[in-house]
Amino acid sequence: MQKKGKFDYILLETTGLADPGAVASMFWVDAELGSDIYLDGIVTVVDSKYGLKHLAEEKAGGLINEATRQVALADLIIINKTDLVPEEDLSQLRTAIRYRIMNGSINGLGKILETQRSRVDLSNVLDLHAFDGLSGISLQKKLQYVSATQPHLDQNIITVTFEAPGNAKEESLNVFIQNLLWEKNVRNKDGHCMEVIRLKGLVSIKDRAQQVIVQGVHELYDLEETPVSWDDDAQRTNRLVFIGKNLDKDVLKQLFMATVTETGKQRTTHSKEGQVCP
C-alpha cells in the first residue's frame, strides 16, 4: 500500500461464504460513478475434496447454497488441489462441473481450469473483460455454444438461453429487464417467482450500428456498445443468457418478444404490476 501512483490490478479475495454478486455490484456502481476501478470479472475456486459436497448442500426454504451461487456467477472456475484427491473422486467432480457448465444447468458461460496450489497462468485470470464492451467480441462466439436449456422448475440454478430476431427499443428493453431484476414480478408457468442472479447477452438496439452487450448481476444491470458493428446485409438477432432459479425459457422468450421487439405486443400474463415476488 506504500506504492505511489495507481495500482496495475487489484485481486480481491472474499471468504468462502461470500456472495460474489454483492461485492461485484459495489465495484460496478463505482465504475458508473467515474471511479478509476472497474469490475473485470469473477473467479470462483472449487475445492477438489469438498466441491461436490458443497454444491449438493440443501438449505432451508429452498434457498440457493453459497457454493452453487458462486459457481453460477463465475466468469472463470478453478478446480484446485487436484493432487490431494484420488483420480476417481476428481473425475466425479470434473464430470459434474463440466456437465453443469456445458449443458447449462448452472453456468453456461463459465470457463474451467484445473490446478494445484492455485497455480495458474495469470493471463487466464487477469484482463477477463467480462463486464465491459470488449467482452462482446468473445461473447458472440460463446453464445453459439451455450445449450438452449429446457426449463427445470425446481430449486436448482440453471442457465436458460434463447435467440430472437429484430431490433429492440431501448426503453422497452429496460422495462423488460427491470421487471425481472427490480420489480421481481415475473413468474413461471407454475406460478413460482423467477430469480435472475446473472444476465448476459448481445442485443440489437434500434437506430444503433454497434452490437450492444447487456450485463446484469442481481438488481444491477448495464447496456454498453461493443466495438463490433452489425453487418448491413445480415439479419439482426438478440441472444440472451439468464442464470437463476425457477427460470422458464418459454415465458422469458414470450416476455422478450412481447415487450422488446418492434413487432411484439405490449402485454403479457406472466408479470403483473404490484405482485412482487417474496
N, C-alpha and C positions, 0 to 999 in steps of 0.2 A: 504493500500500500504506500510505500515511500517513493515509488517511481513517479517522476514528474511527467506531465503530459497525459495523453489518452492511452487507455489500455487497447491492445490489439484485439482481444477477445475475452469474454467472461463466461466461464463454465460455472453454473450454479447447481450445486448438489443438494437435493432435498432429502428428507427422511424417507424410509421405506414405506411409510404410511401416508405420505403426502398426496394430495390431489394435484397433479401437474397442470390441470386446467386452470385452477385458481391462480397459480404462480404465473402461468403463461399470460393470463388475462391482464395481470398487473403490468407486465412489460409491454404488452400490446397497447395498452392505454398510454403509457409513457411515450411510445413512438408516435402516436397520434397527436400528442401534445408538443411535438418537436424535440423530444429528447434525443441525445446522441446514441442512446442504447436502443437497439431494435431486436425483436424476437427472431432468432434464426431457425430454431427447431426444438423438438422434444425428443430426448433419448431415454429409453427405458432399459434397465439392466435386469435380466431374469436369472435368478439363481438356479443352476442346473439341478441341485439336490432337492430344493423345496419348491421349484417353479410350478409343477403340476398340482401340488397340494394347495398352493396359494390361489391358483387360477380356479380351482374347483370349490373353494370355500363358499359356503352358503351363509348369507346374512339375514337377520330377522327382517320381516316385512318386504322381502324380495328386493332389498337394496343391492346395488352393484358393489361387489367387493373391490378393495383397493387395487389388487394386482390386475384384475381384468380392466379396470378403468385406466390404469397406467399403460397397459398394452394397447388399449383402444385409442388412446390419444397420441401414441408414439409415432414419430416420423422415422425413427431408427430403433430397432430392438436388438440388444446384445445378449446372447446366451453366454453367461460367464461361468467360470470354474468347471469347464468341461473335463478337466483332468481329475476331478475329485469324485466322479461317479462312474459306475460300470457302463460299458457301451450300451447294454440293453436299456438301462434307465435313461441314458442320454438320447437314445434312439426314440424312446417313447415321448420324451419332451420335445425333441426336434420334430417328430411327426405331428404331434398335437399342435404346436405353434404354427408350423408350416401349413397344416391343413386349415387351421383357422384363418391364416393370412391369405392363402391362395384361394380359398373358397369363400372368403368374405364373411366368415361367421363372427369375426371380431374386428379386424382392421385390414381392409383390402389394399391399403396403400403403403403399409409399413415395410421397410427393408430390414432383413435379418442378417446379423453377423454372429459368428461363434468365436469365443476367445478363452484364454486362460489368464487369470490375474488381471483381468480388464485391459489387456494389452491389445490395442487396436491401432491401425494406421490413422493418424489424426485427419488425414484427408477424407476419411469416411465419416468423421464425426463433426468436423468444423465446416462452416460455409455450406450448410444444407439448403439455405434459402427456401425454407418450407412455408414461410409466411409472407413472401413478397412477390412482386410481379415476375421475377426471374424464374420462380418455380413453375410458371405456366408452360415453359418450354418443355420440361421433363414431364410435367403433369399430363400433357396431351398424350404422350406415349403410354404412361402408366394407366390412364383411364381405359385404354383399349384392352387391357388385360385383367381388369377387375371383374370378377364374376358378377353377373346380374342375379344377385342372391334372391331367392324366393323368401317371402316373409315367414318368420318363425315367431308366432305371437306368444312368447314366453318371457321369462325374466332375464334371459341372456342378452348380452350386447352382440349385435350383428352389424354387418355392412350391407347397405342397400344402394344400388346404383341404377340409373336409367338415363336414356337419351331422349331428347325432344327437339324436333326441328323448329326453325323460326327465330324471330328476333324478340327479345324480351324488352318490355317497357320498364325502365329503371324504377319508377315509382311503384309499379305493381310487383316487381321482384322484391323490393324492400318490404312490402306488405306481406308477401308470402313468407319471407324469412322471419320477420318479426312475429308473425302468428305462431311459428314453430318455437323460436328461441325466447321471445319476450312474453307474449300473451299466454303461451303454453295451453292453447285451446284446441289443439289438433289431436284427434283420436283415431285409432284404427277401426277396422270393421267390427271388432268385438267390443268396442267402446272403451278400450284401455288407452290411457294417455301415452302419446309418443314422447320419448325423452331423447332429444338430439344432443350429444355431447361433442361431436365433431362434424363439421360440414366442409366439403371441399368440392370445387368444380370449375369448369370453364363455361362461360355463358356468352351469348351474343346479344349485346345491347343495341337497341335501335339507334341509328344515326352515329354509331361508333365504328371506326375502321379496325380498331385493335380488339383482339380477344381479351376478355375480362375474367380474372380469376376471382372466385368468391371463396372466402375463408370464414369459418365460424368455430368458436370454442365456447361451449356453454352459452351465456347470454350475449357474448360479444361477436361481432362479425364485421367484415370489411369487403368492399369491392375495389379492385385495383386493376388498371390496364396492364397488360403484358407487352413485351416487345414484339409479339407475334401478330401480324395482320391477317385478316381473313382474305382468302383468295377471291377475286372478283367474280369468278365463274363457278365457285363452289357453294354448295348449299350450307347455310349456317346451321350448326347443331349445338344444342346445350347439353352438356354432360355433367351430372351431379352425383356426388357420393355422400351418403349420410351414414354416420356411425352412432348407434344409440340403442335404446331399449324399446320394445313393443313397436318397432318400425313396420310399416306396411307399404310395400313398394307400390301397389296399385293405387292406394289412397294418395300417397305423396305425388305420384305422377299425375293423377287426376287434378289435384290441387294446383300443381305447377301449370298444367295445361289450361286450367280454368282461370287462373289469376295472373298469369305472366305472358304467355304467347299472345300475339295480336289477334289470332283467330278464335281464342278461347272465350268461354262465358265468364261472367264475373262473380258467380256464386257457387258455393259448394255446400254439401250437407255434412261435412266432416269437421268443420270448425265453426263454432258458434260464439258470438260476442257475449262476453260476460261469464262464460262457462270455462273457468280456468282450471287446469288440472292441478290436483293437490301436490 
